[in-house]
Amino acid sequence: MRALKSFVYRNWQKVHGVRRLELAVLTRYLELGGRQRILDVGSGKGALCGALARSGQDVVGVDPSAPAAAIAKTYVNTAGDFVLGGGEALPFSDERFDRVVSVCVLEHTKDDLRVLREVRRVLKAGGLFALTVDCLDSPFVSETFRRHHREEYRCNQLYSDAKLRELLARAGFEVQETEYLFAGRLSIAILRFGSLFHYRNVFILLFPILYPLLLLDRAFSRKPTSGMILAAKAVRRESPALTVSRGPRKTQGGVDAFGIPRARSSAAVPGAPGSRCSGPPGGRSTPGATRRLQPESHRA
């Protein structure tokens, strides 16, 4: 049973049509040509950072949910480095990471600008930040569905390309690239269908049918200006005028199925969780206690 659970928690995103496409874009944004020190903000139950760790990356996950982090530690990567904490006060010293990734977490935070400034603080000079956020700004999405989505998945805000760019600039980032995902009518219909099942169960079972349709719809969506999810790639910008909190936060070669380049180093590296195990909306990143999880027996 443990082996089965480990297999599921490590690999479910490979058969989740929305998440698989989303992660393919994010890993391209991360530019993983070699071994990098990566932070996953809102790492959840571990699938993304577990995959990154197995590809040879040096990964740390931070998430406010102790049960989710325990699953990641127990089933995804027992040697992984998982820290309990929230995005508004990341428990890491300044300029510690080469890359930061966040999978649809920002919309669940209460102070998104503060989260972005914390991400900038822990990034090294010139470090890359790859993130996705919920936007639902397509004209094919009704206000009723937007309201349902915000209530069902506890989103405090939704984004547009202009809003996210402005927010990242205020936090001290230079946006290099953005892309709307799931922008066509077919993709939006598929995601609305998936929301009926919280993007689990039936939605995952239909992966062999839905994923090719999502890819086909994306191929025909030329430079979309709206969609369901927005991906962004930004680099830390040095700005003397920017006020950012300083000082450490005290704390107690090939391509894999995700499209993640394997680093040249063959050594296994600690991994951490990938957020939002239920699909499109993710775990919230809120302030909380900070501690590291040690290898342990399974906790529910």
Order of alpha helices (4+ residues) and beta strands (2+ residues): alpha-alpha-beta-alpha-beta-alpha-beta-beta-alpha-beta-alpha-alpha-beta-alpha-alpha-alpha-beta
